[in-house]
Amino acid sequence: MAIKRRSVWLDYQAAGEDAALVRNISAIVWADPYLWTASDEGRTVECLEPHRGGFRLLRQFGLDEIFDHLPGKKDGDEIDLESLDFRDGELWLCGSHCIVRKQARKSKATMVDPELRERKSRRLLGRVAVDSLLNERPRSYAVPLTGRKSLRERLAGDPFIRPFVGLPSKENGLDIEGLAIGKNRLFIGLRGPVVDSIALVAELSLTGVNKVSARPPILHFLDLHGLGVRDLTVRGETIFVLAGPVTAAHGPFRLYQWSRRMTKRIQRPRRVYCWPNGSVAPEGICFKDGELLVVYDVGNDDCRIRGARCRADIFKL
């Protein structure tokens, strides 16, 4: 059966004057009646309202006003938000938790820089009550950024992930790009590492007050044909997985449907859709009224950018 697709515009208005924001939307979630998005550049999250068949910016929130003591504020270090989800009135946010290879200066663009950069600002996993945020009195919670209770250290404790924690993102190092909240559980999708060509999703329990439990993560092994997880979203009992390359390659990108099972065996989600290789780079997915919204990573001359607006696609699956 053919999958129907149409496009809508996300209008960031004055905030869209920051080109890095509009060109780097990395996460999206529908929280009726608003659409929330985040960029992997900067230190903000954006709330959009429906407008003329698309969405326009309602308010922009600084993450430093939501979460106390986030590192890197003085230096303007990016939070590198890669995933959002919404459940029970709360917006969940997750950074990449990765280390990166320093980008060579333009004068040395033919060289690979040997220096790696680790920023604690990328280690956010937290939530905020949306009503409190809109009323300018945010009630928030975050997992510790460092120490044995931090998400990075807990993932590093798994023998399948441990060897890759010191590697940079896009080089099969630890790199979180997916987040999905289920009933009393939280799913973390890893772009990297891919282990023996198998992608990883870590499952953590949530307590009765929606805090991350101290129980060890459960690891799920997904055969995504050599790709890593680029985003996750839940519809009912099913998890949809956006898959893409671990590296900066331009494809392939695919959408899978996964019915989670409690097993240490490799699970094989059903492939639902494939984007034409090299055409686009999907970054974030969510469901709205039974349809899938998709946002993209875009280049300087990409047709999905128009002034302070960027294009999203809606798929009827």
N, C-alpha and C positions, 0 to 999 in steps of 0.2 A: 504494500500500500504506500502510495506516494506521501511524503511528508510536506505539508504546506508551510511556507515561510513568508513573513512580511517584515518590513523594517519600521522602526520608530526612532525618534530623536530624543536624546537626553540633553536638555538645555541647562548649562551650568551658569548662565548669565554672567554677572561680574566675577564670580569665582573662576569662570572659564578663561579669564584673561591670563591666568597662570597656565601656560601651554602644557607644562608637565602634568597637571591634573587631568586635563581632557584627554591627553594622549596615553595615559597610563592607568586607565580604570582597570582594576584587577579583581574586584569582588562586587557582588550584587546580591541583594535579597529583598523580597517583597514582604512587607509587614503592614498589612491593610490598615489605613488607606495610603501608605507611603512606600516609596521605593528608596532603599538605602544603597549607596555605593561607596567604594573606597578606592583610593589610588595607592600603588606601591611606591609612590613618591610623596614626600611631605609627611605631615602629622595631623591629618584631618579625616573626618568621615562626613559624608554628605547625605542629606535627606531631600528627596524630590517628591513632588506631588503630580498627579495626573494633570495634563494640560494639552488640549487640542490633539488628542490621539497619541501623544507622547508623554514626556515628563519634563518638568522644569524644577530648578533648585528652589527649595523652600528655605532651608537653613544649612549652614555649614558649621560643624562643631570641631573645636580643637581637642585633640586627644589628651593634651596636657591638662585640660579643664575637667576631663572625665576621670582620668586615672592619676593618682598621686605618684610623684617621684619617678616618672618615666625618664630613663637616661637619654642624654643627647640633646636636651632642649637648647642649651646654650649654643651648641655648635650646629643646631638645625639638622641633626641626623634623622634620616627617614625612619619611620616605624616599619615600613615594608609590609603593610597589610596585604594579605593575599587571599583572605577568605572571610566571609560573613555568614551568619545564620540567625534565625529568629525563632523563639519559642516561648510561650507563656509570658508574653509581654516584654521579653528581654532580648536585646540585640547582643549577639556574641561576635567577638572579633579575634582574629588570630594573625600574627605575623609569621614571617618565613622561618625564623629561628636559625637562619643559615649564616655561614661565613662566605665571603666573596673574594674573588681575585681582584686586586686593584686594577682599574682600567689604565692602560698606558696613555700618555699624553699624545695628542695628535701628531706631534713631531716624531713620535716613536710608534706609530700605529702598526708598523710591520713587526713589532716585538711583543712577546708575551711578558707581562710584568710578573716578577717572581714573588711580589709581596701580597700576602693575604690580609684581609681586614675582617675583624670580628667586632660587631657592634651589639651591645646588649639591648639597644633600642628595638631590635628586631624580634625580641623574645616575648612579646605581649600575647597572652591568652586570657581574655576576660569577657565580662558582660556588663551591660548597663540597662536599667529599667527605662524603657523608651518614654513612658509618661513623665518620669522624673527628669529626663534629659530635656524634653520639650518645655518643661516648666522651670528649667535652669537650676535645678537642684539635683544633680545626678547622683543616683545611688548605684555604685559600681562595685565590682569584685574582680580581682585578677589573681591568677596563679603566680607565685613567686617567680621572679625573673632569673634568679640564681639559686644555687644550692640543690640539695637532693630532692626537694619537692618541686623544683622547676620542671617544666615540660621537657626542656632539652636534656636535662640530666636523667629524667625518667626514661625517655626514649633511648638515650645512650646506654642504659642498663640492659637493653635487649641485645642478645648475642648476634642477631642478624643485622642490627643497625650500628652497633658499637664500632666496627672497623671503618665506617664511613663518616663519623662525626667530625673528624678533623679535616675533611676534604671540603673544598668550596662548592657552592651551588653550581649547577650546570656542568660539574665534573663528577657527578654521582655522589656528592656530599649530601648530608641531611638538609632537606629543603621542604618545608610544609607549604602546600598550596591549596589544600582542601579542608573544609570544616563542615560537618553536618551534625545536627543535634537530633537524636532520637529520644524515645521514652527512657529516661533514666540512664542515657548513655551518650557519649560524645565520640564522633568519628574524626580522625585526623588523617587526611590523605597526603601521602608523600610523593612529591615529584621525584625526589631522590632520597635514599638510594633505590635503584632497581637492582634486585638481587637475583642473579642467574636468570635475567630477563623477566623476572616476576615483580610486579608492583606491590607496594605495601600500604595497608591502611591500619592504623592503630586505633583500638577501641578502648575508651576509658569510661569508668562508671561515674555517675553523678549521684550525689547524696540527696536527701530529701529537701535540702535548702539550695539545691542547684549549685553546689560546689563540687569541684573535681575530687573524686575519692582518692584515697591513698593506695588503693589496690593497684597491683602491677598492670600495665597495659596489656591488652590481648592483641596479638598481631594476626591480621588477615592477609593471605597471599592471593593476589589476583593476576590472572593471565590476561594482560592487556596487549598482547602481541609485541612485547618489548618496550612499551610506552610507560611513562609514569603518570601519576594522578595530578591533574591540573585544577580540578575543583570537584566538589561533591554537593549534591542536594537530595533531599528526601521528599518522596511523595508516597504517603501511606506507609506501607511496610517495605517499599522498594527504595533503594539508593541508586541515583543516577551518577555516573562517573564520567567526567570530562577527562580524556586522556590525551597526552601529548609527549613530545620528546623531552628527555632529561636535559639535553644540551640546548643551545640556542638555535637549533635547526628549525626551518620554517614548516615543518610537518613531518609525519601526518598528525592530524587531530581527529579524534573519534569520540562518540558518545556511546556509553555502555549502560545497560540496565542490570543491576546486581541485587539478587535476593540473598541477603546475608545468611550464612550458616556458621555455626560454631564448630569449626574443624581446623586442624592444622594442615589439611590437604590444600592443594592449589584449587582455587575456585575460578570458574570460567564465566564471567558475566556475558550477557547477550549483547552483541553489537547492534546499535539502533541506527546510527547515522555516521557518515564520514564526510568531513569537509574536503573539497578538492585540494589536493596536495599543493602547498605553496601559495594558496589563494588568500587565506586569512589565518590569524592566530587567536582562537577563542581563549578568553582568560577567566571568565566567570559565568556561572549559570544559576538560575533559580526558577521556581515555578510561580506563576500568577494565574489564578483561575483555570488551572489545568493545562496552561500553555507554558512552554519553556522560553525564558528570556536569556539571551546570550550577549555578553559584551566582549570586545576584542582589544587586543594590543595593536596599536596602529603606528605607522611611520609618518614622517614629516609631510609627505605628499599623498597621503592615503585619502581616498574618497569618502572614508567613514568619518572624516573630520570636516566640520563647517563652522568656522569662527569659534564660538564658545560652546559648540554642540558636538556631540559624538553620536554615532549611530549604534543602535542595538538591534538585534534580530529576534523575532518571536516565532517559535516553531510550534505547530500544532501536531503533536505526536500521535 
